[in-house]
């Protein structure tokens, strides 16, 4: 079987599409030292074991959907308590 490549031209109107705000922000943070990039959902480090265990528990509990835009209430409460304590 022989494969052949076909060149495809994008529609001209696609050249007028502006990057979204989040894409502009990502490009602005590319060269800032010590910024952890999560833009593609692929961190450049392996999660620690306790995070993997929490993930397994969440999956077992059926937590497989996107979180609310405002955040997970329990997590927000825990973060607020920690910030107040610290």
Secondary structure, 3 states (H helix, E strand, C coil): CCCCCCCCCCCHHHHHCCCCHHHHHHHHHCCCCCCCCCCCCCCCCCCCHHHHHHHHHHHHCCCCCCCCCCCCHHHHHHHHHHHHHC
